[in-house]
């Protein structure tokens, strides 16, 4: 019987709250987009920021 470390338990708990989404790029027709995405220091953060901006932009005025 192996003991699961506290780090393993914490990692499992954290990963259980995450969902991954993937983007694919055509290397022939979207090479410029792929290069840009590859050069971003934090692609995930960049995508999240732009999604949040779009949500705010599309909110109905109160």
C-alpha positions, -999 to +999 in steps of 0.1 A: +000+000+000+015+033-010+009+066+008-002+095-013+018+126-004+001+159+007+015+174-026-002+147-046-035+152-029-033+189-033-024+185-070-054+161-076-078+185-058-066+214-079-066+195-112-102+184-105-113+220-107-097+227-141-110+221-176-086+223-206-095+238-240-073+233-270-068+255-300-054+241-333-037+260-361-032+251-397+005+254-402+001+264-438-027+290-437-024+302-401+013+301-396+013+338-386-013+331-358+007+301-346+039+321-345+022+349-325+007+324-301+040+306-296+057+339-287+032+349-261+047+345-226+014+333-212-010+320-239-036+309-214-036+342-196-038+361-229-068+340-240-086+345-206-080+383-207-095+385-242-125+364-233-132+386-202-129+417-224-154+402-249-178+394-220-176+429-207-180+444-242-212+423-248-229+429-215-262+447-217-261+482-201-278+483-167 
